[in-house]
């Protein structure tokens, strides 16, 4: 029985199907993607730019107003002029004599760094445990951790105060960062989602090579989770930097030099209030508010790339 061999110009059916599939995929890859958020007409592009500029000016207005108010004399602080009639750059020199601003900023930096560092490390460790280890009631315990987010802050305010009072830390800055040694439910959830996206084969291979569980966390999980770690650090740094309530509870009875930035600005508002015997020198408050905003702007400017990297990494998981 003779077998008919295919000629040189004939392609077998399976190979032909594969070739058509590759050609279709290449055609699909070259086909332009229809992105609805990219306007095509000139009118749509102009409207988009107008909207972006309008929203940018809307968000920049408070900062510009604050900058203008910090350069005005006492009687013109609240005249709502974005271009001061009288420019007093001496306000930026006199504020250091009027207020212990340097001490306030130093206290806030110390507390914010400790709070952000402790909560980032502790939350990452707990999140890695929930993501990697498989143990009974794991999902139930993780649900309990998330359930703590449902409790209003006013519910836990008095118990926390009594705990720090019995420990003898009232009047110190320990309560402002000490609780972060035990992690945060939101940050644990955020870090756990990141750890779940890491290939488990990396950890299994490290276990075969003799790595300990702590070594898995320190040598594999943490280096790969740097973007999410920095995001947690920045979020908590901002939260601690702007935390007025805790400082008002635990530091208000101490020395003025021990105040944080939010508590110090609130003290300055009361000090210069005419109803409290002040002269209405609110220009110093504006200068202080502007100066304490600059560190956060610089911090988020340097951390912007990690925000983008974290979002891109989460997008690749889907």
Secondary structure, 3 states (H helix, E strand, C coil): CCCCCCCCCCCCHHHHHHHHHHHHHHHHHHCCCCCCCCCCCHHHHHHHHHHHHHHHHHHHHHHHHHHHHHCCCHHHCCCCCCCCCCCCCCHHHHHHHHCCHHHHHHHHHHHHHHHHHHHHHHHHHHHHHHHHCCCCCHHHHHHHHHHHHHCCHHHHHHHHHHHHHHHCCCCCCHHHHHHHHHCCHHHHHHHHHHHHCCCHHHHHHHHHCCCCHHHHHHHHHHHHCHHHHHHHHHHHHHHHHCCHHHHHHHCCCCCHHHCCHHHHHHHHHHHCCHHHCCCCCHHHHHHHHHHHHHHHHHHHHHHHHHHHHHHHHHHHHC
